[in-house]
Amino acid sequence: MASELGVPELEGWVRAFAAAVAEHRDELTALDSAIGDADHGANMDRGMSAVVAALDGGPPADAAALFKLVGATLVSKVGGASGPLYGTFFLRVAGAGGAGPWDAGTVAKALRAGVEGVVARGKAEPGDKTMLDALLPACDALEAALAAGQPLADAVGAAATAAVEGRDATKQLQARKGRASYLGERSIGHVDPGATSAALLVEAAATALVPAQG
């Protein structure tokens, strides 16, 4: 049997993301205080804490149920733009990935579907200084690595590197979406908080999505 990901590994990704958000809550808030509402860290931490609490109540039946739970919880618990965007991401991941178990191709397809959901929901484009500036390079890097024959663990590592580079590149961008866009050129020089949390999401995948050998 090929290497595959079941609910334990996929849930591990969600829990790793929640832990990263909690660890970087103050950083996310500080970034958002410079160009936004100063609530991104608190909102994301509240939402992911609610996700973890829901997971602690009982394991999801399958991968689709896992990501539907994550998406629905974030939509209901997270304020501002982050709840609908991250909620849409995980709901699209659920729909594209299915019940599982997942192989590398499923991971790539699900991640791409999630990012396309964010694009549709937020109407943003690359270079707008949003979470997409981390997520889109991550998707491209993951697909390129898998196409080159790299194993999933290495491919997700490449995606994480691309997400971090995309996050850092937002510092020199002028925001064209959200509250940060009101600042005009004054938004230049600040790293985008949404891109920062998105990079945490992909980095969490790189630590958690290690396929079990069947």
C-alpha positions as CSV (number, residue, x, y, z in Angstrom):
1,M,0.0,0.0,0.0
2,A,1.3,3.5,-0.8
3,S,2.1,6.0,1.9
4,E,-1.1,7.6,3.0
5,L,-2.6,10.0,5.5
6,G,-5.5,9.1,7.8
7,V,-7.5,11.2,10.3
8,P,-4.7,11.0,13.0
9,E,-2.2,12.7,10.7
10,L,-4.6,15.2,9.3
11,E,-5.9,16.1,12.7
12,G,-2.3,16.5,13.8
13,W,-2.0,19.2,11.2
14,V,-5.0,21.0,12.6
15,R,-3.7,20.7,16.2
16,A,-0.2,21.8,15.1
17,F,-1.7,24.9,13.5
18,A,-3.7,25.7,16.6
19,A,-0.6,25.4,18.7
20,A,1.3,27.7,16.4
21,V,-1.4,30.3,16.4
22,A,-1.4,30.2,20.2
23,E,2.3,30.6,20.3
24,H,2.4,33.5,17.9
25,R,-0.8,35.2,19.0
26,D,0.9,38.3,20.3
27,E,3.0,38.5,17.1
28,L,-0.1,38.3,14.9
29,T,-1.8,41.0,17.0
30,A,1.2,43.3,16.8
31,L,1.4,42.9,13.0
32,D,-2.3,43.6,12.8
33,S,-2.1,46.6,15.1
34,A,0.2,48.2,12.5
35,I,-2.1,47.9,9.5
36,G,-5.4,46.4,10.7
37,D,-7.8,46.1,13.6
38,A,-5.2,44.6,16.1
39,D,-7.4,41.5,16.5
40,H,-6.0,38.9,14.1
41,G,-4.1,37.0,16.8
42,A,-6.9,37.0,19.3
43,N,-9.5,36.1,16.7
44,M,-7.5,33.2,15.3
45,D,-6.5,31.9,18.7
46,R,-10.1,31.9,19.8
47,G,-11.2,30.1,16.7
48,M,-8.5,27.5,16.8
49,S,-9.0,26.9,20.5
50,A,-12.7,26.2,19.8
51,V,-11.6,23.8,17.0
52,V,-9.4,21.9,19.5
53,A,-12.1,21.8,22.0
54,A,-14.5,20.3,19.4
55,L,-11.9,17.7,18.4
56,D,-11.3,16.8,22.1
57,G,-15.0,16.0,22.2
58,G,-14.5,13.0,19.9
59,P,-12.6,12.0,16.8
60,P,-14.1,12.9,13.4
61,A,-15.4,9.9,11.4
62,D,-13.2,10.7,8.4
63,A,-11.0,13.4,6.8
64,A,-14.0,15.2,5.2
65,A,-15.8,15.4,8.6
66,L,-12.6,16.7,10.2
67,F,-12.1,19.6,7.9
68,K,-15.9,20.4,7.8
69,L,-15.8,20.7,11.6
70,V,-12.7,23.0,11.4
71,G,-14.3,25.2,8.7
72,A,-17.7,25.5,10.4
73,T,-16.1,26.3,13.7
74,L,-14.0,29.0,12.3
75,V,-16.9,30.6,10.5
76,S,-18.9,30.7,13.7
77,K,-16.2,31.7,16.2
78,V,-13.8,34.0,14.3
79,G,-14.7,37.6,13.7
80,G,-13.6,39.9,10.9
81,A,-12.5,38.6,7.5
82,S,-10.4,35.8,8.9
83,G,-13.3,33.6,10.0
84,P,-15.0,33.4,6.5
85,L,-11.7,33.1,4.7
86,Y,-10.2,30.4,6.8
87,G,-13.6,28.7,7.2
88,T,-14.0,28.7,3.4
89,F,-10.5,27.3,3.1
90,F,-11.1,24.3,5.3
91,L,-14.6,23.6,3.9
92,R,-13.2,23.5,0.4
93,V,-10.4,21.3,1.6
94,A,-13.0,18.9,3.0
95,G,-14.9,18.8,-0.3
96,A,-11.9,18.3,-2.5
97,G,-10.1,15.8,-0.3
98,G,-13.0,13.6,0.6
99,A,-13.2,11.0,3.3
100,G,-9.8,9.6,2.9
101,P,-7.3,8.2,3.5
102,W,-5.3,10.8,1.5
103,D,-2.3,10.3,-0.7
104,A,0.1,13.1,-1.8
105,G,-2.0,13.9,-4.8
106,T,-5.1,14.4,-2.6
107,V,-3.2,16.8,-0.4
108,A,-2.2,18.9,-3.3
109,K,-5.7,18.8,-4.8
110,A,-7.3,19.7,-1.4
111,L,-4.8,22.5,-0.7
112,R,-5.4,24.0,-4.2
113,A,-9.2,23.9,-3.7
114,G,-8.9,25.6,-0.4
115,V,-6.8,28.4,-1.8
116,E,-9.2,28.8,-4.7
117,G,-12.0,29.1,-2.1
118,V,-10.1,31.9,-0.4
119,V,-9.7,33.7,-3.8
120,A,-13.4,33.4,-4.5
121,R,-14.4,34.6,-1.1
122,G,-11.9,37.4,-0.7
123,K,-11.6,38.6,-4.3
124,A,-7.9,39.1,-3.8
125,E,-5.1,38.5,-6.2
126,P,-1.4,37.8,-5.8
127,G,0.4,41.0,-4.7
128,D,-2.6,42.4,-2.8
129,K,-0.8,41.9,0.5
130,T,-3.0,39.2,1.9
131,M,-2.9,35.6,3.0
132,L,-2.8,34.6,-0.6
133,D,0.7,35.8,-1.0
134,A,1.8,33.0,1.3
135,L,-0.8,30.3,0.2
136,L,-0.4,30.6,-3.6
137,P,3.4,30.1,-3.6
138,A,3.0,27.2,-1.2
139,C,0.5,25.5,-3.6
140,D,2.8,26.0,-6.5
141,A,5.8,24.7,-4.7
142,L,3.9,21.6,-3.4
143,E,2.7,20.7,-6.9
144,A,6.1,21.3,-8.5
145,A,7.8,19.1,-5.9
146,L,5.4,16.3,-6.3
147,A,5.6,16.5,-10.1
148,A,9.4,16.2,-9.7
149,G,8.9,13.0,-7.8
150,Q,9.7,14.2,-4.3
151,P,8.0,12.4,-1.4
152,L,5.2,14.2,0.3
153,A,7.2,15.2,3.4
154,D,9.8,16.9,1.3
155,A,7.1,18.5,-1.0
156,V,5.3,20.0,2.0
157,G,8.6,21.2,3.4
158,A,9.1,23.0,0.1
159,A,5.6,24.5,0.3
160,A,6.4,25.8,3.8
161,T,9.6,27.4,2.6
162,A,7.6,29.1,-0.2
163,A,4.9,30.3,2.2
164,V,7.5,31.9,4.5
165,E,9.2,33.6,1.5
166,G,5.7,34.8,0.4
167,R,4.9,36.1,3.8
168,D,8.2,38.0,4.1
169,A,7.7,39.5,0.6
170,T,4.5,41.2,1.8
171,K,6.6,43.7,3.7
172,Q,7.4,45.6,0.5
173,L,3.9,45.4,-0.9
174,Q,1.2,48.1,-0.7
175,A,-2.1,46.6,0.6
176,R,-4.9,46.6,-1.9
177,K,-7.5,44.7,0.2
178,G,-9.0,45.0,3.6
179,R,-8.4,47.7,6.3
180,A,-4.7,47.9,5.4
181,S,-5.6,49.2,2.0
182,Y,-6.9,52.4,3.7
183,L,-3.3,53.2,4.6
184,G,-2.1,53.4,1.0
185,E,1.6,53.7,0.8
186,R,1.9,53.6,4.6
187,S,1.1,49.9,4.5
188,I,4.5,49.3,2.9
189,G,7.1,48.2,5.4
190,H,4.8,45.9,7.4
191,V,4.4,42.2,7.0
192,D,0.8,41.1,6.5
193,P,-0.7,39.4,9.5
194,G,-2.9,37.1,7.3
195,A,0.1,36.0,5.3
196,T,1.8,35.3,8.6
197,S,-0.9,33.1,9.9
198,A,-1.2,31.4,6.5
199,A,2.6,30.6,6.7
200,L,2.0,29.1,10.1
201,L,-0.7,26.9,8.6
202,V,1.7,25.5,5.9
203,E,4.6,25.1,8.3
204,A,2.3,23.1,10.6
205,A,1.5,20.8,7.6
206,A,5.2,20.3,7.1
207,T,5.6,19.1,10.7
208,A,2.5,17.0,10.9
209,L,1.8,15.5,7.4
210,V,4.2,12.6,7.6
211,P,2.5,9.6,5.9
212,A,2.3,6.3,7.6
213,Q,3.9,3.5,5.7
214,G,1.4,0.8,4.8
